[in-house]
Amino acid sequence: MIDRRISWLTLPATALLIDWASKAAVLKRLHYEGDSIAVIPGVFHLTLGYNTGAIFGSFQGLSPLVRSVLFGVAGLVALVFFGKAFLSEATPRLERIALGLILGGALGNGLDRLRHGHVVDFIDVVIRGWHYWTFNIADSFIVCGGILFVWSMLSHPASPASSDTLAP
C-alpha cells in the first residue's frame, strides 16, 4: 500500500499544474508586458506583467546574480522546511492542506524564475479606484495556504511537548 503521505503530493502537484496551465494560457494570448484583456472592464483584467523581484516587486533593484542566489537559497530553505512539515506523519489534515497550497504556489513561481528569469503575473484587479498589485494563481495559493495555516495554528495550538512537530 502506498504511504498516505505520498498520496498527499497530489495537492501541491495539482496547484502547480493549475498555475502552470493558467500562465501558459495567458502567455498564449498576451505577448508583451502590459498587454491586457478586460474581463470586467474597470475591475478585472488579465494584464501581463513580469516580476523579477519578490513579493510586491521588492528586490527588483538587485543585480540578477544577487537575486538568483537570494531567491534560490530562500526557495530551497522554504521547500525543505515546508516539505518536511508537509510530509510529517504528525501534521494535521488542515495544516497539510495549507502546506500543500503553499508548496504548490512556491514551486509554480520558482519554476517561472528558472524558466523565464522572472515570475509571470496576470491577475489585475481594481476595487473602487484602488489598483492592487498584479499577481498570479501561485500567489493566490501561497496566500490562501498561509491564511489557512495561521488559522489552523490559532485554532489548534501545538502543545509545548510537541514543539518539533506541527501536531496539536
Buried (B, 14 or more C-beta within 10 A) or exposed (E): EEEEEEEBBEBBBBBBEBBBEBBEEBEEEBEEEEBBBEEEEEEBBBBBBBBBBBEEBEBEEBEEEEBBEEBEEEBEEBBEEBBEBBBBEEBBEBBBBBBBBBBBBBBBBBBBBEEEEBBBBBBBBBEEEEEEBBBBBBBBBBBBBBEBBEEBBEEBEBEEEEEEBBBB
